Amino acid sequence: MRIIAFFSLLIFAHFVLAQNQITDRKAAIQTALSQAVPIISYHNKYNTEQIEAQQIALSDSRVREPMYDKESKKPLLSEVFGIYPARESDLSMFGTECSDGKCYRVEIYNFALNLATVVMVDLVSPKVLAVNYYPQSQPDLPPHLVQLAMAIAIASPEVVAAYGEPISAEKLLMAGTKTALNRSRCERSLHLCVAPTLVKADKALWIIVDLTDLKVVGVRWTNVSVTGLPVTERKLQNEKIMECFCEKENKLEKDAWKMNYMLTSSDGLRISEVYFGGKKVINDAKMVDWHVSYSNTEGFGYSDAIGCPMFSYAAVVAIEAPQILPLVDGNDTIGFVLQQTFQSEGWPTACNYNYQERFEFYRDGRFRLVIGSLGRGCGNDGTYRPVTRISFTGNDNNFAEWTGKDWQLWTQEKWQLQKPQTAYTNEGYLFKIADKKGNGFFVAPGNGQFGDGGRGDFAYTYVTKHHFDKDEGDTDLLTIGPCCNIDYRQGPDKFIEPKPDNIESTDLVFWYVPQLKNDNTPGKEYCWAESVVENGQYVAKVYPCFSGAMFVPIK
């Protein structure tokens, strides 16, 4: 009886705390809407440069314009989600203007329009360098909204009833990672939603919290199976990784290849200015997002970012410095690999992730951007859709698709799905990108032919015109697509629709989104991991799923 009374008091205390936080949030909203600039500002009295960057950004009419309804002129709720010192990966479009380290990236979210605005600010000038709008996109959440989501989840009677006992904040995983839920306002009205998650025995309870309406809109269970403890203590060396690989570019020259590389805030490991044999072939290439869906019918999951371990909005962070490894075929070294691992602290237990990004460079000029999940994730019925971006060098490139008989030129931006019945050349090529002289690459999508255990990518491929006057991925991107769409709407489509550009003889960007289905069936494991006991210790047993197209020079 005493235990029941204690639980009842604990649940009531959580409810009161959540209601107080919701009341405070509503008051902050009303205060913001009554101001000349209707926005919830970022507050940090200890960092005057952040506040100065915010003031410069909010003084720009382009930033203020979306804050009012065009017809009624009524204010729309916005909030400054984050203000970050600009890193080199943010500054590729601005030349030497920010070489003094006094530039900031201001991220703003408009709740009414589901619009992210990213503002690049130079404190020295002082001026706004660029304003970029990202419709149907959401910056990563500030800590106070993560705490609010957790409070709402913990206090929900629906959650307590489903879980069977009171909940503490320490038990919640992935609380700040964006999600969706089909047929809820998260999807219909494009609200800002997150999914704090609880693990209980062999299941995970997803709590879909709508931070626009300030309530729980659904709970869902997934199967995760039981595994042991995390296998190792995290060994981050955060400061060294930040100083050496996040705050500056590194140069790499090996075999006939030459390039720069660095870790980004949210776009994984990025390479740029890539040369082979003295000729520039790639402007830059990187891993943009992980879209992880755990239900094709109900549509919920995570939109994950990977990146630097500190001062980053990545959900899964770098745990070691980038590695340069030999690329071996049998007894022969045929090239090298630039590899980066990103890992959750509790991996490989449930609702923790381990991702790997590999750039493979061959001595004969081939290259492959390989993306892999090493499990374990938050369910045994997930589909992983990693989004990668490659900007090719040259302003007279054309893109063509193999029809089964000949090469058909793409004249406009478009997308294509790799299907079981897709036709390939005898060499396995599906696409080619080449300039007017015929120099370029054939593209061979993953079909399980690369000897890394991949079972086929079934990828969406998108080709877009490279716009140098607006940011479509040259700097660090927000999560650009919903977690759980099962069609072509994976993010790059927003740079194509509603009116595709002509892409004949121009600068091109290649986007590639594989679809990898995980499995924990004994003997068929894929995108999965477990901790098992060997010699009295827990060790990780990994069943990875790797993806990525091969780019082969046109001779």
C-alpha positions as CSV (number, residue, x, y, z in Angstrom):
1,M,0.0,0.0,0.0
2,R,2.9,2.4,0.9
3,I,4.6,1.6,-2.4
4,I,1.4,2.4,-4.4
5,A,0.9,5.7,-2.4
6,F,4.6,6.6,-3.1
7,F,4.1,6.0,-6.8
8,S,0.9,8.0,-6.8
9,L,2.7,11.0,-5.2
10,L,5.6,10.7,-7.6
11,I,3.3,10.7,-10.6
12,F,1.4,13.7,-9.2
13,A,4.7,15.5,-8.6
14,H,5.8,14.9,-12.2
15,F,2.4,16.1,-13.4
16,V,2.7,19.3,-11.4
17,L,6.3,20.0,-12.6
18,A,5.3,19.5,-16.2
19,Q,2.2,21.7,-15.9
20,N,4.4,24.5,-14.4
21,Q,6.9,24.2,-17.3
22,I,4.0,24.2,-19.8
23,T,2.6,27.3,-18.1
24,D,5.9,29.0,-18.3
25,R,6.3,28.1,-21.9
26,K,2.9,29.5,-22.8
27,A,3.8,32.7,-21.0
28,A,7.0,33.0,-22.9
29,I,5.1,32.5,-26.2
30,Q,2.6,35.3,-25.4
31,T,5.4,37.6,-24.4
32,A,7.2,37.0,-27.7
33,L,4.1,37.5,-29.8
34,S,3.5,40.9,-28.1
35,Q,7.0,42.2,-29.1
36,A,7.9,44.3,-32.1
37,V,9.9,41.3,-33.3
38,P,7.8,38.2,-32.4
39,I,10.5,35.8,-31.4
40,I,11.7,33.9,-28.3
41,S,15.3,35.0,-28.1
42,Y,18.4,33.1,-27.2
43,H,19.7,34.0,-23.7
44,N,23.3,33.6,-22.6
45,K,24.5,36.4,-20.4
46,Y,28.0,34.9,-20.3
47,N,28.5,35.1,-24.1
48,T,28.2,38.6,-25.4
49,E,29.2,37.6,-28.9
50,Q,26.3,35.2,-29.2
51,I,23.9,38.0,-28.2
52,E,25.5,40.4,-30.6
53,A,25.2,37.9,-33.4
54,Q,21.5,37.5,-32.6
55,Q,20.9,41.2,-32.6
56,I,22.5,41.6,-36.0
57,A,20.5,38.7,-37.4
58,L,17.2,39.9,-36.1
59,S,17.8,43.4,-37.5
60,D,17.8,42.0,-41.1
61,S,14.4,42.5,-42.9
62,R,14.9,39.1,-44.7
63,V,15.0,37.4,-41.3
64,R,11.9,39.2,-39.9
65,E,9.8,38.8,-43.0
66,P,8.5,35.2,-42.3
67,M,7.5,36.2,-38.8
68,Y,4.2,37.7,-39.9
69,D,1.2,36.3,-41.8
70,K,1.2,37.8,-45.3
71,E,-2.5,38.5,-45.3
72,S,-3.5,39.4,-41.7
73,K,-0.1,40.7,-40.7
74,K,-0.5,38.9,-37.4
75,P,2.7,37.6,-35.7
76,L,3.8,34.0,-36.2
77,L,5.8,32.3,-33.4
78,S,9.5,32.0,-34.0
79,E,12.4,31.0,-31.7
80,V,16.2,31.2,-31.9
81,F,17.2,27.6,-31.4
82,G,21.0,28.0,-31.5
83,I,23.9,30.4,-32.1
84,Y,27.2,28.7,-33.0
85,P,30.7,30.0,-33.9
86,A,31.0,29.3,-37.7
87,R,33.4,26.5,-38.6
88,E,35.2,26.0,-41.8
89,S,32.5,23.7,-43.0
90,D,30.0,26.5,-42.7
91,L,32.2,29.1,-44.5
92,S,32.8,27.5,-48.0
93,M,30.6,30.2,-49.6
94,F,32.2,33.2,-47.9
95,G,35.8,33.2,-49.0
96,T,38.1,35.1,-46.6
97,E,35.4,37.2,-44.9
98,C,35.4,35.1,-41.8
99,S,39.0,34.2,-41.5
100,D,39.3,36.1,-38.2
101,G,36.9,33.7,-36.4
102,K,34.3,36.3,-35.7
103,C,31.4,34.8,-37.7
104,Y,28.4,33.1,-36.2
105,R,25.6,30.8,-37.4
106,V,22.2,31.8,-36.1
107,E,19.4,29.1,-36.4
108,I,15.8,30.2,-36.1
109,Y,12.6,28.1,-36.2
110,N,9.2,29.3,-37.3
111,F,6.6,27.1,-35.6
112,A,3.7,28.3,-37.8
113,L,5.4,27.7,-41.1
114,N,7.6,24.8,-40.0
115,L,10.5,26.8,-41.5
116,A,14.1,26.9,-40.5
117,T,16.1,30.0,-41.2
118,V,19.9,29.9,-41.0
119,V,21.7,33.3,-40.8
120,M,25.4,33.7,-41.2
121,V,26.6,36.8,-39.3
122,D,30.0,38.7,-39.4
123,L,30.6,40.5,-36.1
124,V,33.4,42.6,-37.4
125,S,31.6,44.3,-40.3
126,P,29.1,44.0,-38.6
127,K,26.6,42.5,-41.1
128,V,24.5,39.6,-42.2
129,L,26.4,37.5,-44.8
130,A,23.6,35.2,-45.9
131,V,20.0,34.3,-45.0
132,N,18.9,30.8,-46.1
133,Y,15.4,29.4,-45.7
134,Y,14.7,25.7,-45.3
135,P,11.0,24.9,-45.6
136,Q,9.7,21.8,-43.8
137,S,13.0,21.7,-41.8
138,Q,13.7,22.1,-38.2
139,P,17.0,23.0,-36.4
140,D,18.1,20.8,-33.6
141,L,16.5,21.6,-30.3
142,P,17.9,23.9,-27.6
143,P,18.4,22.2,-24.2
144,H,15.4,23.8,-22.6
145,L,13.0,22.3,-25.2
146,V,14.6,18.9,-24.7
147,Q,13.9,19.2,-21.0
148,L,10.4,20.3,-21.7
149,A,9.8,17.3,-23.9
150,M,11.1,15.0,-21.2
151,A,8.8,16.6,-18.6
152,I,5.8,16.2,-20.8
153,A,6.6,12.6,-21.5
154,I,7.2,11.7,-17.8
155,A,4.0,13.4,-16.7
156,S,1.7,11.8,-19.3
157,P,-0.9,9.4,-17.8
158,E,-0.9,7.6,-21.1
159,V,2.9,7.0,-20.9
160,V,2.8,5.8,-17.3
161,A,-0.1,3.5,-18.1
162,A,1.8,2.0,-21.1
163,Y,5.1,1.7,-19.2
164,G,3.5,0.3,-16.0
165,E,5.4,2.4,-13.5
166,P,6.6,6.0,-12.9
167,I,9.5,7.2,-15.1
168,S,12.6,9.2,-14.4
169,A,14.4,11.5,-16.8
170,E,17.5,9.3,-16.5
171,K,15.7,6.5,-18.3
172,L,14.8,8.5,-21.4
173,L,16.9,8.0,-24.5
174,M,17.0,10.1,-27.7
175,A,14.9,12.8,-26.1
176,G,16.0,15.6,-28.4
177,T,16.0,13.7,-31.7
178,K,13.3,14.8,-34.2
179,T,10.6,12.4,-35.2
180,A,7.2,12.1,-37.0
181,L,4.0,10.1,-36.5
182,N,1.8,9.5,-39.5
183,R,-1.8,10.8,-39.3
184,S,-1.0,13.0,-36.2
185,R,-0.4,16.7,-36.3
186,C,3.3,15.9,-36.4
187,E,2.7,14.8,-40.0
188,R,-0.5,16.6,-41.0
189,S,0.4,20.1,-39.7
190,L,4.2,19.5,-39.8
191,H,4.6,20.2,-36.1
192,L,7.9,20.1,-34.2
193,C,7.9,16.6,-32.6
194,V,10.5,14.5,-30.7
195,A,10.5,11.0,-29.4
196,P,11.9,10.4,-25.9
197,T,12.2,6.6,-25.7
198,L,12.2,4.1,-22.9
199,V,13.6,0.5,-23.0
200,K,11.9,-2.2,-20.9
201,A,13.1,-5.8,-21.3
202,D,13.0,-6.6,-25.0
203,K,10.8,-3.7,-26.0
204,A,11.2,0.1,-26.5
205,L,8.4,2.6,-25.8
206,W,8.4,5.6,-28.1
207,I,6.7,8.7,-26.7
208,I,5.8,11.1,-29.5
209,V,5.8,14.6,-27.9
210,D,4.4,17.5,-29.9
211,L,6.4,20.6,-28.9
212,T,4.1,22.9,-30.9
213,D,0.9,21.8,-29.1
214,L,2.9,20.9,-25.9
215,K,1.4,17.4,-25.4
216,V,2.0,13.7,-26.0
217,V,0.3,12.7,-29.3
218,G,1.0,9.0,-29.2
219,V,3.0,6.1,-27.7
220,R,4.2,3.1,-29.7
221,W,6.1,-0.1,-28.8
222,T,8.9,-1.6,-30.9
223,N,10.8,-4.9,-30.4
224,V,14.5,-4.5,-29.6
225,S,15.4,-7.9,-28.1
226,V,17.5,-8.3,-25.0
227,T,21.3,-7.8,-25.0
228,G,24.0,-7.3,-22.4
229,L,25.7,-4.2,-21.2
230,P,27.6,-1.6,-23.2
231,V,30.9,-3.3,-24.2
232,T,33.4,-0.6,-23.5
233,E,33.8,2.7,-21.7
234,R,33.6,5.7,-24.1
235,K,37.0,7.0,-25.0
236,L,36.3,10.3,-26.7
237,Q,39.3,12.5,-26.5
238,N,36.8,15.2,-27.2
239,E,39.2,18.2,-27.1
240,K,41.7,16.7,-29.4
241,I,39.1,15.7,-32.0
242,M,37.5,19.2,-31.8
243,E,40.8,21.0,-32.1
244,C,42.4,18.9,-34.8
245,F,39.5,17.8,-37.0
246,C,36.4,20.0,-36.2
247,E,37.8,23.4,-36.1
248,K,40.1,23.2,-39.1
249,E,40.6,21.3,-42.4
250,N,43.3,18.7,-42.7
251,K,45.2,17.9,-45.9
252,L,45.7,14.4,-47.3
253,E,47.9,13.4,-50.2
254,K,48.2,9.7,-51.0
255,D,48.7,7.7,-54.2
256,A,47.5,10.0,-56.9
257,W,44.8,11.6,-54.7
258,K,44.9,15.0,-52.9
259,M,42.1,16.5,-50.8
260,N,41.0,18.3,-47.6
261,Y,38.9,16.7,-44.9
262,M,37.3,17.7,-41.6
263,L,34.5,16.7,-39.2
264,T,31.4,18.9,-39.4
265,S,28.8,19.8,-36.8
266,S,26.0,17.7,-38.4
267,D,27.1,16.4,-41.8
268,G,29.6,13.7,-40.7
269,L,33.1,13.6,-42.3
270,R,33.4,16.0,-45.2
271,I,36.0,15.9,-48.0
272,S,36.6,18.8,-50.3
273,E,38.9,20.1,-53.1
274,V,39.5,16.5,-54.3
275,Y,42.1,15.9,-57.0
276,F,43.1,12.8,-58.8
277,G,46.2,12.8,-61.0
278,G,46.4,16.6,-60.7
279,K,42.9,17.1,-61.9
280,K,40.1,18.3,-59.7
281,V,37.1,15.9,-59.7
282,I,35.0,16.7,-56.6
283,N,34.1,20.0,-55.0
284,D,33.0,18.3,-51.8
285,A,31.2,15.1,-50.5
286,K,29.6,14.2,-47.2
287,M,27.0,12.3,-45.3
288,V,24.0,14.6,-44.6
289,D,21.4,12.7,-42.6
290,W,20.3,9.3,-41.3
291,H,16.5,8.8,-41.7
292,V,15.5,5.8,-39.5
293,S,11.9,4.5,-39.8
294,Y,10.4,1.8,-37.6
295,S,7.0,1.4,-39.2
296,N,5.9,1.7,-42.8
297,T,2.3,2.1,-41.7
298,E,2.4,4.3,-38.6
299,G,5.5,6.2,-39.7
300,F,7.6,7.0,-36.7
301,G,11.4,7.0,-36.2
302,Y,14.3,9.3,-36.0
303,S,16.0,11.9,-38.1
304,D,19.6,11.6,-36.9
305,A,22.6,13.8,-37.5
306,I,26.3,12.7,-37.1
307,G,29.1,15.0,-36.4
308,C,31.6,16.5,-33.9
309,P,31.6,15.4,-30.3
310,M,31.3,18.8,-28.7
311,F,29.3,22.0,-29.5
312,S,27.5,20.0,-32.0
313,Y,23.8,19.2,-32.7
314,A,24.5,15.7,-33.9
315,A,22.6,12.9,-32.3
316,V,25.5,10.4,-32.8
317,V,29.0,11.8,-32.5
318,A,32.5,10.9,-33.5
319,I,34.3,8.7,-30.9
320,E,37.8,8.8,-32.4
321,A,39.9,10.7,-34.9
322,P,39.5,9.9,-38.6
323,Q,41.5,6.9,-39.7
324,I,43.5,6.5,-42.9
325,L,43.7,2.7,-43.7
326,P,45.0,0.6,-46.6
327,L,42.4,-0.6,-49.1
328,V,43.3,-4.3,-49.7
329,D,42.2,-6.8,-52.2
330,G,43.7,-10.2,-51.2
331,N,47.4,-9.6,-50.8
332,D,47.4,-6.4,-52.8
333,T,47.0,-2.8,-51.6
334,I,44.8,-1.1,-54.2
335,G,44.2,2.2,-52.6
336,F,43.3,3.7,-49.2
337,V,40.3,4.4,-47.0
338,L,39.5,7.6,-45.0
339,Q,37.2,6.3,-42.3
340,Q,35.2,7.8,-39.4
341,T,33.1,6.1,-36.7
342,F,30.2,7.7,-34.9
343,Q,28.7,6.0,-31.9
344,S,26.2,6.4,-29.1
345,E,27.6,6.0,-25.6
346,G,25.4,2.9,-24.7
347,W,26.0,1.0,-27.9
348,P,25.2,-1.9,-28.6
349,T,22.3,-1.8,-26.1
350,A,18.9,-0.9,-27.4
351,C,18.2,2.6,-28.7
352,N,21.9,3.3,-29.3
353,Y,23.5,3.6,-32.7
354,N,26.8,3.0,-34.4
355,Y,27.4,4.5,-37.9
356,Q,30.5,4.3,-40.1
357,E,31.4,6.6,-43.0
358,R,34.2,5.4,-45.3
359,F,35.7,7.2,-48.4
360,E,37.4,4.5,-50.5
361,F,40.0,5.8,-53.0
362,Y,41.5,3.4,-55.6
363,R,44.8,3.8,-57.3
364,D,43.0,3.5,-60.7
365,G,40.8,6.5,-60.0
366,R,37.7,4.9,-58.7
367,F,36.1,6.1,-55.5
368,R,33.2,5.0,-53.3
369,L,31.4,6.8,-50.4
370,V,30.4,4.0,-48.2
371,I,27.9,4.5,-45.4
372,G,27.1,1.7,-42.9
373,S,25.0,1.1,-39.8
374,L,26.5,-1.3,-37.2
375,G,23.3,-1.6,-35.2
376,R,21.6,-1.8,-32.8
377,G,19.0,0.9,-33.0
378,C,15.6,1.1,-31.4
379,G,13.8,-1.8,-33.1
380,N,14.2,-4.9,-35.1
381,D,12.0,-3.7,-38.0
382,G,13.7,-0.6,-39.0
383,T,14.6,0.9,-42.4
384,Y,17.8,3.0,-42.6
385,R,17.9,5.7,-45.3
386,P,21.3,7.6,-45.2
387,V,21.4,10.7,-47.3
388,T,24.7,11.5,-49.0
389,R,25.8,14.4,-51.2
390,I,28.5,14.7,-53.8
391,S,29.2,18.0,-55.6
392,F,31.1,17.3,-58.8
393,T,33.7,19.7,-60.4
394,G,32.9,21.3,-63.7
395,N,30.3,23.7,-65.2
396,D,29.6,21.7,-68.3
397,N,28.6,18.3,-66.9
398,N,25.7,16.1,-68.2
399,F,24.0,13.2,-66.5
400,A,22.6,10.1,-68.2
401,E,20.8,6.9,-67.2
402,W,21.2,3.4,-68.8
403,T,17.8,2.3,-70.2
404,G,18.9,-1.3,-71.0
405,K,19.7,-0.3,-74.6
406,D,21.4,3.1,-74.5
407,W,22.2,6.1,-72.5
408,Q,19.3,8.6,-71.9
409,L,20.3,12.2,-71.0
410,W,18.5,13.8,-68.1
411,T,17.6,17.3,-69.2
412,Q,16.0,18.4,-65.9
413,E,16.5,17.8,-62.2
414,K,14.9,14.5,-61.3
415,W,15.1,11.4,-59.1
416,Q,15.1,7.7,-59.9
417,L,14.6,4.6,-57.7
418,Q,16.8,1.5,-58.0
419,K,14.5,-1.5,-58.3
420,P,15.0,-5.3,-58.6
421,Q,14.1,-5.1,-62.3
422,T,16.5,-2.1,-63.0
423,A,18.7,-2.7,-66.1
424,Y,22.4,-2.2,-65.9
425,T,25.3,-2.3,-68.4
426,N,27.4,-5.4,-68.5
427,E,29.8,-3.7,-66.0
428,G,26.9,-2.9,-63.6
429,Y,26.6,0.8,-64.4
430,L,23.3,2.6,-64.1
431,F,24.3,6.3,-64.5
432,K,27.2,8.4,-65.9
433,I,28.2,11.9,-65.3
434,A,30.5,13.5,-67.9
435,D,31.6,16.8,-69.4
436,K,31.5,17.7,-73.1
437,K,34.8,16.0,-73.7
438,G,33.5,12.8,-72.2
439,N,35.6,13.0,-69.0
440,G,33.8,11.9,-65.8
441,F,32.5,8.8,-64.1
442,F,30.2,5.8,-64.6
443,V,28.1,5.1,-61.5
444,A,27.4,1.6,-60.2
445,P,24.8,1.4,-57.4
446,G,25.2,-1.1,-54.7
447,N,23.8,-4.5,-55.6
448,G,25.7,-6.7,-53.2
449,Q,28.7,-6.8,-55.5
450,F,31.3,-5.0,-53.4
451,G,32.2,-7.8,-50.9
452,D,31.3,-5.9,-47.8
453,G,28.1,-7.9,-46.9
454,G,25.8,-5.3,-48.6
455,R,22.5,-6.8,-49.8
456,G,21.7,-4.1,-52.3
457,D,21.0,-0.4,-51.8
458,F,17.6,0.0,-53.5
459,A,18.5,3.6,-53.6
460,Y,16.9,6.8,-54.6
461,T,19.2,8.9,-56.7
462,Y,18.7,12.6,-57.2
463,V,20.6,15.0,-59.5
464,T,20.3,18.8,-58.9
465,K,21.8,21.9,-60.4
466,H,24.5,23.4,-58.1
467,H,23.2,26.8,-57.1
468,F,26.1,29.0,-55.9
469,D,23.8,31.8,-54.9
470,K,21.9,29.8,-52.3
471,D,22.8,27.2,-49.8
472,E,21.7,23.7,-50.8
473,G,24.3,21.8,-48.9
474,D,27.6,23.7,-49.4
475,T,27.5,24.5,-45.7
476,D,26.4,22.2,-42.9
477,L,22.8,21.2,-43.5
478,L,20.0,20.8,-41.0
479,T,18.1,17.4,-41.1
480,I,16.6,18.0,-44.5
481,G,13.9,15.3,-44.7
482,P,11.4,13.6,-42.5
483,C,12.5,10.4,-40.8
484,C,9.8,8.2,-42.0
485,N,8.7,8.8,-45.6
486,I,8.7,5.6,-47.5
487,D,8.8,7.3,-51.0
488,Y,11.1,9.7,-52.8
489,R,10.5,12.5,-50.3
490,Q,13.8,12.0,-48.4
491,G,15.0,15.6,-48.4
492,P,16.9,16.2,-51.7
493,D,13.5,16.4,-53.5
494,K,12.9,19.9,-51.9
495,F,15.8,21.1,-54.1
496,I,13.9,19.8,-57.2
497,E,10.3,20.6,-56.6
498,P,8.1,22.4,-57.5
499,K,9.9,23.5,-60.7
500,P,12.9,21.4,-61.7
501,D,15.9,23.3,-63.2
502,N,17.6,22.4,-66.5
503,I,20.7,20.4,-65.9
504,E,22.3,20.2,-69.3
505,S,25.9,21.2,-69.4
506,T,26.1,22.7,-65.9
507,D,27.3,22.2,-62.4
508,L,25.7,19.1,-60.8
509,V,25.1,17.7,-57.4
510,F,24.6,13.9,-56.9
511,W,22.4,12.8,-54.0
512,Y,22.2,9.1,-53.0
513,V,19.7,7.6,-50.5
514,P,19.9,3.8,-50.0
515,Q,17.2,1.9,-48.2
516,L,18.6,-0.7,-45.7
517,K,16.2,-3.0,-43.9
518,N,17.5,-4.3,-40.5
519,D,16.9,-7.8,-39.3
520,N,17.6,-9.7,-36.0
521,T,16.5,-13.1,-37.3
522,P,19.1,-15.7,-36.2
523,G,21.4,-16.4,-39.1
524,K,20.0,-13.5,-41.1
525,E,21.1,-10.5,-38.9
526,Y,21.6,-7.2,-40.8
527,C,22.1,-3.7,-39.5
528,W,22.2,-5.3,-36.1
529,A,24.5,-5.7,-33.1
530,E,24.6,-7.5,-29.8
531,S,26.8,-7.6,-26.7
532,V,27.7,-11.2,-25.9
533,V,29.9,-12.8,-23.3
534,E,33.3,-14.1,-24.4
535,N,36.1,-15.0,-21.9
536,G,34.0,-13.6,-19.1
537,Q,33.6,-10.1,-20.7
538,Y,31.0,-8.4,-22.9
539,V,32.1,-7.9,-26.5
540,A,30.2,-6.5,-29.4
541,K,29.0,-8.9,-32.1
542,V,28.2,-6.8,-35.2
543,Y,26.1,-7.5,-38.3
544,P,26.7,-4.4,-40.4
545,C,24.9,-3.1,-43.4
546,F,27.0,-1.1,-45.9
547,S,25.8,0.9,-48.8
548,G,27.2,3.2,-51.5
549,A,27.7,3.5,-55.2
550,M,31.0,3.0,-57.0
551,F,32.3,5.8,-59.3
552,V,34.5,4.5,-62.1
553,P,36.4,6.9,-64.4
554,I,35.3,7.0,-68.0
555,K,38.4,6.0,-70.0
